[in-house]
């Protein structure tokens, strides 16, 4: 009887432990891509291009809001799309629906720390709409990704440099 009680007790503790392990097919990246992916970033300080709306899609702007800031990668639904560096922005089109947007610090010097510094947000995109997200790099709290109102987003884009990023080989 004593061994049966031990088996039941072990079973009670084992079930919650196994229930906490997510299935392998469920991504928990918050929208980010693989940590190994890196980008080289250049900024265009003379031109401020804006997106030309694509039929049936939404447009998303991501603006990094700090001068001389770090390179911040931007991901959508588990894949990196590009990066900003310092006071810069870029944009992309998305299909309507639910999406996960992510930003994560890219750094060779502070690689261990950089892997943990980032932020994520959810986006429910509607065709024809424009969304603006600000990446705030804060000294004490790390990184925050927040959606901003269109007027604020347009202002941030107009006072930022256009970011051109390419994956490093």
Buried (B, 14 or more C-beta within 10 A) or exposed (E): EEEEEEEEEEEEEEEEEEEEEEEEEEEEBBBBBEEEBBBBBEBEEEEEEBBEBEEEBBBBBBBBBBEEBBBBBBBBBBEBBBBBBBBBBBBBBBEBEEBBBBBBBBBEEEEEEBEEBBBBBEBEBEBEBBBBBBBBBEEEEBBBBEBBEEEEBBBBBEEBBBBBBEEEE
